[in-house]
Amino acid sequence: MRANRPGHKHGLFPLADDLVLIRGRYGFRRGAFDAAIADGDHAPGWIVANLPVLREIELKVYNRHSPSENIRSALSRSPKIHPRDSGTAEQLGALSGHRRDGGMAGR
């Protein structure tokens, strides 16, 4: 996303609103986005499309201080979120292994 001026990306404000809604309901923890879908909440398309990226960021933010996890995290680049991507709640459910009806996908 292009900056309006150095360090200021005003296009991120709508994304922040989406994050606040999910974090407000599911907390600041690993798996909050997966939990939102498992409970049947509707995630915006950009969250659906970027779920693997959000999971990777959660691993870095909510570090469990595992030596192997720390090494892997330190040696990997932080992935980029692509806000224009879209998807549906059903696609997110498939990515997370959950169906909207509460069952597990593929079982």
DAPE-V521082 format. One record per residue. RES is the residue in one letter. SS is DSSP state (alpha for helix, beta for strand, coil for the rest). OMEGA is omega in radians with two decimals (none if undefined). Layout:
# DAPE-V521082
res->RES ss->SS omega->OMEGA
res->RES ss->SS omega->OMEGA
This chain:
# DAPE-V521082
res->M ss->coil omega->-3.11
res->R ss->coil omega->3.13
res->A ss->coil omega->3.04
res->N ss->coil omega->2.98
res->R ss->beta omega->-3.03
res->P ss->coil omega->3.09
res->G ss->coil omega->-3.10
res->H ss->beta omega->3.14
res->K ss->coil omega->-3.06
res->H ss->alpha omega->3.10
res->G ss->alpha omega->3.13
res->L ss->alpha omega->-3.11
res->F ss->alpha omega->3.11
res->P ss->alpha omega->3.10
res->L ss->alpha omega->3.14
res->A ss->alpha omega->3.10
res->D ss->alpha omega->3.12
res->D ss->alpha omega->-3.14
res->L ss->alpha omega->3.13
res->V ss->alpha omega->3.13
res->L ss->alpha omega->-3.12
res->I ss->alpha omega->3.14
res->R ss->alpha omega->3.10
res->G ss->alpha omega->-3.13
res->R ss->alpha omega->-2.98
res->Y ss->alpha omega->3.05
res->G ss->coil omega->3.13
res->F ss->coil omega->-3.06
res->R ss->coil omega->3.02
res->R ss->coil omega->3.04
res->G ss->coil omega->-3.11
res->A ss->alpha omega->-3.13
res->F ss->alpha omega->3.07
res->D ss->alpha omega->-3.14
res->A ss->alpha omega->3.13
res->A ss->alpha omega->3.14
res->I ss->alpha omega->3.13
res->A ss->alpha omega->3.12
res->D ss->coil omega->3.09
res->G ss->coil omega->3.07
res->D ss->coil omega->-3.14
res->H ss->coil omega->3.12
res->A ss->coil omega->3.06
res->P ss->coil omega->-3.09
res->G ss->alpha omega->-3.10
res->W ss->alpha omega->3.09
res->I ss->alpha omega->3.10
res->V ss->alpha omega->-3.07
res->A ss->alpha omega->-3.06
res->N ss->coil omega->-3.10
res->L ss->alpha omega->3.11
res->P ss->alpha omega->3.10
res->V ss->alpha omega->3.13
res->L ss->alpha omega->3.09
res->R ss->alpha omega->3.14
res->E ss->alpha omega->3.10
res->I ss->alpha omega->3.10
res->E ss->alpha omega->3.11
res->L ss->alpha omega->-3.14
res->K ss->alpha omega->-3.08
res->V ss->alpha omega->-3.08
res->Y ss->coil omega->-3.07
res->N ss->coil omega->3.12
res->R ss->coil omega->3.08
res->H ss->coil omega->3.02
res->S ss->coil omega->-3.12
res->P ss->alpha omega->-3.12
res->S ss->alpha omega->3.11
res->E ss->alpha omega->3.13
res->N ss->alpha omega->3.13
res->I ss->alpha omega->3.14
res->R ss->alpha omega->-3.13
res->S ss->alpha omega->-3.12
res->A ss->alpha omega->-3.10
res->L ss->alpha omega->3.14
res->S ss->coil omega->3.09
res->R ss->coil omega->3.05
res->S ss->coil omega->-3.13
res->P ss->coil omega->3.12
res->K ss->coil omega->3.04
res->I ss->coil omega->3.12
res->H ss->coil omega->-2.99
res->P ss->coil omega->-3.11
res->R ss->coil omega->3.10
res->D ss->coil omega->3.12
res->S ss->coil omega->3.12
res->G ss->coil omega->-3.12
res->T ss->coil omega->3.11
res->A ss->alpha omega->3.13
res->E ss->alpha omega->3.09
res->Q ss->alpha omega->3.12
res->L ss->alpha omega->3.10
res->G ss->alpha omega->3.11
res->A ss->alpha omega->3.12
res->L ss->alpha omega->-3.05
res->S ss->alpha omega->-3.12
res->G ss->coil omega->-3.13
res->H ss->beta omega->3.00
res->R ss->coil omega->-3.12
res->R ss->coil omega->-3.14
res->D ss->coil omega->3.08
res->G ss->coil omega->3.12
res->G ss->coil omega->3.10
res->M ss->beta omega->3.11
res->A ss->coil omega->3.08
res->G ss->coil omega->3.14
res->R ss->coil omega->none
